[in-house]
Amino acid sequence: MLTDPAGRAAEYGLSVGQLSFFSAETDEPAVDDLAGLLAANGHCAVSASGARLSIVVDAAWRAESLVTEIERCGIDADVARSEEGSLVVRTAIGAELTALNATWSRGAVKAMPVDWVPSARAQRLWVIAAGRPDADRYLLGLDPHARDTHPVLATALMRAGIAPTLVGTRGTNPALRIAGRRRLLRLVENIGAPPETADADQCWPRV
């Protein structure tokens, strides 16, 4: 595990200056950043007390890191197990998430707001939740149960300065594929260094 900031920056193709200037670490955490989880396979459930956001993840490091990131946004969160045994990260139920749910739904269906531009912190949450390397490219996982969101999410990421390719749309693992040094560098600049675990290092994008 890398603990030296210069070493960690170099590992992902950045200088320390780039890391501190561009990364999600410099942005003030906000509830709206949790939209990065909805861009992946996250969902909101609404009750009389407010809304709760939950997302299934495939690794403990993702679950633990998401709890930390969510709590930085001022929302309590925990990790549970689904009936199938999957790890589920859940926020507390609260009114703070009601507006986010309203902008990301059309009736009972998840729908991305057409003018959304993912912030640096939203991109970081998306990577932690559903990012994975693909040889010299990188994949941002999408929700296989919300296929109408896929092309608009590709456009949203393009508005953030990262032009992706939509792949796997007919299978169970749809994703936005990011290829090319300039695009990967932009992503890494935005999201900062990975959580300090070996598993996170292996899943983080590199230039």
Secondary structure, DSSP 4 states (H G I P E B T S, - for coil): ---SHHHHHHHTT--HHHHHHHSGGGSPP-GGGGHHHHHTT-EEEEETTEEEEEEEESSHHHHHHHHHHHHHTT--EEEEE-TTS-EEEEEPPBGGGHHHHHHTEETTEE---TT----HHHHHHHHHHHEEEETTEEEEE--TT-TTHHHHHHHHHHHTT---EEE-TTSS--EEEE-SHHHHHHHHHHH-SPPSSHHHHHHS---
